[in-house]
């Protein structure tokens, strides 16, 4: 069964042209930017290893836009903020949350 069947998903094209369907975990603010945390899904719509992708997120004319985070310090701050958010959530069905 697809555990993310009713979740909002986005399709990413990675730098190597691989297309990956991802479940949106959350959007959140850290510092002066907003970020989005995405969980890649396999062809069965399931997460295989709990890996999370974090991108800078903004809306342009009402359309979502994702940007890579190029700065290590910014990525660290965004990751820390996501981990803090995760600690406040109750993910009893989310077995691999320790891997995030």
CNS distance restraints for C-alpha pairs under 8 A (distance, minus, plus):
assign (resid   1 and name CA) (resid  44 and name CA) 7.96 0.50 0.50
assign (resid   2 and name CA) (resid  44 and name CA) 6.38 0.50 0.50
assign (resid   2 and name CA) (resid  45 and name CA) 5.16 0.50 0.50
assign (resid   2 and name CA) (resid  46 and name CA) 5.77 0.50 0.50
assign (resid   3 and name CA) (resid  45 and name CA) 7.14 0.50 0.50
assign (resid   3 and name CA) (resid  46 and name CA) 6.19 0.50 0.50
assign (resid   4 and name CA) (resid  23 and name CA) 6.84 0.50 0.50
assign (resid   4 and name CA) (resid  45 and name CA) 6.44 0.50 0.50
assign (resid   4 and name CA) (resid  46 and name CA) 6.75 0.50 0.50
assign (resid   5 and name CA) (resid  45 and name CA) 7.08 0.50 0.50
assign (resid   7 and name CA) (resid  23 and name CA) 6.35 0.50 0.50
assign (resid   7 and name CA) (resid  24 and name CA) 7.23 0.50 0.50
assign (resid   8 and name CA) (resid  23 and name CA) 5.90 0.50 0.50
assign (resid   8 and name CA) (resid  24 and name CA) 5.72 0.50 0.50
assign (resid   9 and name CA) (resid  21 and name CA) 6.70 0.50 0.50
assign (resid   9 and name CA) (resid  22 and name CA) 5.33 0.50 0.50
assign (resid   9 and name CA) (resid  23 and name CA) 4.30 0.50 0.50
assign (resid   9 and name CA) (resid  24 and name CA) 5.55 0.50 0.50
assign (resid  10 and name CA) (resid  21 and name CA) 5.85 0.50 0.50
assign (resid  10 and name CA) (resid  22 and name CA) 5.36 0.50 0.50
assign (resid  10 and name CA) (resid  23 and name CA) 6.53 0.50 0.50
assign (resid  10 and name CA) (resid  24 and name CA) 7.07 0.50 0.50
assign (resid  11 and name CA) (resid  19 and name CA) 6.81 0.50 0.50
assign (resid  11 and name CA) (resid  20 and name CA) 5.69 0.50 0.50
assign (resid  11 and name CA) (resid  21 and name CA) 4.47 0.50 0.50
assign (resid  11 and name CA) (resid  22 and name CA) 6.16 0.50 0.50
assign (resid  12 and name CA) (resid  19 and name CA) 5.62 0.50 0.50
assign (resid  12 and name CA) (resid  20 and name CA) 5.20 0.50 0.50
assign (resid  12 and name CA) (resid  21 and name CA) 6.32 0.50 0.50
assign (resid  12 and name CA) (resid  22 and name CA) 7.37 0.50 0.50
assign (resid  13 and name CA) (resid  17 and name CA) 5.56 0.50 0.50
assign (resid  13 and name CA) (resid  18 and name CA) 5.60 0.50 0.50
assign (resid  13 and name CA) (resid  19 and name CA) 4.47 0.50 0.50
assign (resid  13 and name CA) (resid  20 and name CA) 6.37 0.50 0.50
assign (resid  14 and name CA) (resid  18 and name CA) 5.28 0.50 0.50
assign (resid  14 and name CA) (resid  19 and name CA) 6.34 0.50 0.50
assign (resid  14 and name CA) (resid  20 and name CA) 7.50 0.50 0.50
assign (resid  20 and name CA) (resid  40 and name CA) 6.45 0.50 0.50
assign (resid  20 and name CA) (resid  41 and name CA) 7.11 0.50 0.50
assign (resid  20 and name CA) (resid  42 and name CA) 7.88 0.50 0.50
assign (resid  21 and name CA) (resid  40 and name CA) 5.97 0.50 0.50
assign (resid  21 and name CA) (resid  41 and name CA) 5.67 0.50 0.50
assign (resid  21 and name CA) (resid  42 and name CA) 7.49 0.50 0.50
assign (resid  22 and name CA) (resid  38 and name CA) 5.68 0.50 0.50
assign (resid  22 and name CA) (resid  39 and name CA) 5.07 0.50 0.50
assign (resid  22 and name CA) (resid  40 and name CA) 4.20 0.50 0.50
assign (resid  22 and name CA) (resid  41 and name CA) 5.39 0.50 0.50
assign (resid  23 and name CA) (resid  38 and name CA) 5.60 0.50 0.50
assign (resid  23 and name CA) (resid  39 and name CA) 5.07 0.50 0.50
assign (resid  23 and name CA) (resid  40 and name CA) 6.47 0.50 0.50
assign (resid  23 and name CA) (resid  41 and name CA) 6.97 0.50 0.50
assign (resid  24 and name CA) (resid  36 and name CA) 7.37 0.50 0.50
assign (resid  24 and name CA) (resid  37 and name CA) 6.25 0.50 0.50
assign (resid  24 and name CA) (resid  38 and name CA) 4.76 0.50 0.50
assign (resid  24 and name CA) (resid  39 and name CA) 6.48 0.50 0.50
assign (resid  25 and name CA) (resid  36 and name CA) 7.56 0.50 0.50
assign (resid  25 and name CA) (resid  37 and name CA) 5.41 0.50 0.50
assign (resid  25 and name CA) (resid  38 and name CA) 5.52 0.50 0.50
assign (resid  25 and name CA) (resid  39 and name CA) 6.63 0.50 0.50
assign (resid  26 and name CA) (resid  36 and name CA) 5.84 0.50 0.50
assign (resid  26 and name CA) (resid  37 and name CA) 5.52 0.50 0.50
assign (resid  26 and name CA) (resid  38 and name CA) 7.51 0.50 0.50
assign (resid  27 and name CA) (resid  34 and name CA) 6.92 0.50 0.50
assign (resid  27 and name CA) (resid  35 and name CA) 5.48 0.50 0.50
assign (resid  27 and name CA) (resid  36 and name CA) 4.27 0.50 0.50
assign (resid  27 and name CA) (resid  37 and name CA) 6.33 0.50 0.50
assign (resid  27 and name CA) (resid  57 and name CA) 7.69 0.50 0.50
assign (resid  28 and name CA) (resid  34 and name CA) 5.55 0.50 0.50
assign (resid  28 and name CA) (resid  35 and name CA) 5.36 0.50 0.50
assign (resid  28 and name CA) (resid  36 and name CA) 6.47 0.50 0.50
assign (resid  28 and name CA) (resid  82 and name CA) 7.64 0.50 0.50
assign (resid  29 and name CA) (resid  33 and name CA) 5.80 0.50 0.50
assign (resid  29 and name CA) (resid  34 and name CA) 4.26 0.50 0.50
assign (resid  29 and name CA) (resid  35 and name CA) 6.04 0.50 0.50
assign (resid  29 and name CA) (resid  81 and name CA) 7.93 0.50 0.50
assign (resid  30 and name CA) (resid  34 and name CA) 6.32 0.50 0.50
assign (resid  30 and name CA) (resid  35 and name CA) 7.37 0.50 0.50
assign (resid  30 and name CA) (resid  77 and name CA) 6.87 0.50 0.50
assign (resid  30 and name CA) (resid  78 and name CA) 5.85 0.50 0.50
assign (resid  30 and name CA) (resid  81 and name CA) 6.12 0.50 0.50
assign (resid  31 and name CA) (resid  77 and name CA) 7.81 0.50 0.50
assign (resid  33 and name CA) (resid  56 and name CA) 6.93 0.50 0.50
assign (resid  33 and name CA) (resid  57 and name CA) 7.65 0.50 0.50
assign (resid  34 and name CA) (resid  56 and name CA) 6.02 0.50 0.50
assign (resid  34 and name CA) (resid  57 and name CA) 5.36 0.50 0.50
assign (resid  34 and name CA) (resid  58 and name CA) 6.61 0.50 0.50
assign (resid  35 and name CA) (resid  54 and name CA) 6.76 0.50 0.50
assign (resid  35 and name CA) (resid  55 and name CA) 5.60 0.50 0.50
assign (resid  35 and name CA) (resid  56 and name CA) 4.39 0.50 0.50
assign (resid  35 and name CA) (resid  57 and name CA) 4.67 0.50 0.50
assign (resid  35 and name CA) (resid  58 and name CA) 7.79 0.50 0.50
assign (resid  35 and name CA) (resid  78 and name CA) 7.15 0.50 0.50
assign (resid  36 and name CA) (resid  54 and name CA) 5.72 0.50 0.50
assign (resid  36 and name CA) (resid  55 and name CA) 5.48 0.50 0.50
assign (resid  36 and name CA) (resid  56 and name CA) 6.36 0.50 0.50
assign (resid  36 and name CA) (resid  57 and name CA) 5.68 0.50 0.50
assign (resid  37 and name CA) (resid  52 and name CA) 6.46 0.50 0.50
assign (resid  37 and name CA) (resid  53 and name CA) 5.70 0.50 0.50
assign (resid  37 and name CA) (resid  54 and name CA) 4.65 0.50 0.50
assign (resid  37 and name CA) (resid  55 and name CA) 6.77 0.50 0.50
assign (resid  37 and name CA) (resid  82 and name CA) 7.63 0.50 0.50
assign (resid  38 and name CA) (resid  52 and name CA) 5.59 0.50 0.50
assign (resid  38 and name CA) (resid  53 and name CA) 4.99 0.50 0.50
assign (resid  38 and name CA) (resid  54 and name CA) 6.33 0.50 0.50
assign (resid  39 and name CA) (resid  47 and name CA) 6.89 0.50 0.50
assign (resid  39 and name CA) (resid  50 and name CA) 6.99 0.50 0.50
assign (resid  39 and name CA) (resid  51 and name CA) 6.44 0.50 0.50
assign (resid  39 and name CA) (resid  52 and name CA) 4.93 0.50 0.50
assign (resid  39 and name CA) (resid  53 and name CA) 6.36 0.50 0.50
assign (resid  40 and name CA) (resid  47 and name CA) 6.18 0.50 0.50
assign (resid  40 and name CA) (resid  51 and name CA) 7.04 0.50 0.50
assign (resid  40 and name CA) (resid  52 and name CA) 6.95 0.50 0.50
assign (resid  40 and name CA) (resid  53 and name CA) 7.54 0.50 0.50
assign (resid  41 and name CA) (resid  45 and name CA) 5.04 0.50 0.50
assign (resid  41 and name CA) (resid  46 and name CA) 4.90 0.50 0.50
assign (resid  41 and name CA) (resid  47 and name CA) 4.73 0.50 0.50
assign (resid  41 and name CA) (resid  48 and name CA) 7.06 0.50 0.50
assign (resid  42 and name CA) (resid  46 and name CA) 5.44 0.50 0.50
assign (resid  42 and name CA) (resid  47 and name CA) 6.28 0.50 0.50
assign (resid  42 and name CA) (resid  48 and name CA) 6.87 0.50 0.50
assign (resid  47 and name CA) (resid  51 and name CA) 7.99 0.50 0.50
assign (resid  49 and name CA) (resid  96 and name CA) 6.72 0.50 0.50
assign (resid  49 and name CA) (resid  99 and name CA) 7.48 0.50 0.50
assign (resid  50 and name CA) (resid  96 and name CA) 5.17 0.50 0.50
assign (resid  50 and name CA) (resid  97 and name CA) 6.37 0.50 0.50
assign (resid  50 and name CA) (resid  99 and name CA) 5.71 0.50 0.50
assign (resid  50 and name CA) (resid 100 and name CA) 6.08 0.50 0.50
assign (resid  51 and name CA) (resid  99 and name CA) 6.82 0.50 0.50
assign (resid  51 and name CA) (resid 100 and name CA) 5.95 0.50 0.50
assign (resid  52 and name CA) (resid 100 and name CA) 6.10 0.50 0.50
assign (resid  54 and name CA) (resid  78 and name CA) 7.65 0.50 0.50
assign (resid  54 and name CA) (resid  79 and name CA) 7.46 0.50 0.50
assign (resid  55 and name CA) (resid  66 and name CA) 5.89 0.50 0.50
assign (resid  55 and name CA) (resid  67 and name CA) 5.68 0.50 0.50
assign (resid  55 and name CA) (resid  68 and name CA) 5.44 0.50 0.50
assign (resid  55 and name CA) (resid  69 and name CA) 6.17 0.50 0.50
assign (resid  56 and name CA) (resid  66 and name CA) 5.65 0.50 0.50
assign (resid  56 and name CA) (resid  67 and name CA) 4.98 0.50 0.50
assign (resid  56 and name CA) (resid  68 and name CA) 6.28 0.50 0.50
assign (resid  56 and name CA) (resid  69 and name CA) 6.26 0.50 0.50
assign (resid  57 and name CA) (resid  64 and name CA) 7.12 0.50 0.50
assign (resid  57 and name CA) (resid  65 and name CA) 5.83 0.50 0.50
assign (resid  57 and name CA) (resid  66 and name CA) 4.86 0.50 0.50
assign (resid  57 and name CA) (resid  67 and name CA) 6.49 0.50 0.50
assign (resid  58 and name CA) (resid  64 and name CA) 5.89 0.50 0.50
assign (resid  58 and name CA) (resid  65 and name CA) 5.32 0.50 0.50
assign (resid  58 and name CA) (resid  66 and name CA) 6.69 0.50 0.50
assign (resid  59 and name CA) (resid  63 and name CA) 5.11 0.50 0.50
assign (resid  59 and name CA) (resid  64 and name CA) 4.38 0.50 0.50
assign (resid  59 and name CA) (resid  65 and name CA) 5.65 0.50 0.50
assign (resid  60 and name CA) (resid  64 and name CA) 6.40 0.50 0.50
assign (resid  60 and name CA) (resid  65 and name CA) 6.76 0.50 0.50
assign (resid  69 and name CA) (resid  74 and name CA) 7.03 0.50 0.50
assign (resid  69 and name CA) (resid  75 and name CA) 6.03 0.50 0.50
assign (resid  70 and name CA) (resid  74 and name CA) 7.85 0.50 0.50
assign (resid  70 and name CA) (resid  75 and name CA) 7.55 0.50 0.50
assign (resid  71 and name CA) (resid  75 and name CA) 6.22 0.50 0.50
assign (resid  72 and name CA) (resid  76 and name CA) 6.10 0.50 0.50
assign (resid  73 and name CA) (resid  77 and name CA) 6.25 0.50 0.50
assign (resid  74 and name CA) (resid  78 and name CA) 6.13 0.50 0.50
assign (resid  75 and name CA) (resid  79 and name CA) 5.99 0.50 0.50
assign (resid  76 and name CA) (resid  80 and name CA) 6.05 0.50 0.50
assign (resid  77 and name CA) (resid  81 and name CA) 6.16 0.50 0.50
assign (resid  78 and name CA) (resid  82 and name CA) 6.22 0.50 0.50
assign (resid  79 and name CA) (resid  83 and name CA) 6.18 0.50 0.50
assign (resid  80 and name CA) (resid  84 and name CA) 6.21 0.50 0.50
assign (resid  81 and name CA) (resid  85 and name CA) 6.23 0.50 0.50
assign (resid  82 and name CA) (resid  86 and name CA) 6.14 0.50 0.50
assign (resid  83 and name CA) (resid  87 and name CA) 6.30 0.50 0.50
assign (resid  83 and name CA) (resid 100 and name CA) 7.58 0.50 0.50
assign (resid  84 and name CA) (resid  88 and name CA) 6.81 0.50 0.50
assign (resid  85 and name CA) (resid  89 and name CA) 6.82 0.50 0.50
assign (resid  91 and name CA) (resid  95 and name CA) 7.78 0.50 0.50
assign (resid  91 and name CA) (resid  97 and name CA) 7.52 0.50 0.50
assign (resid  96 and name CA) (resid 100 and name CA) 7.54 0.50 0.50
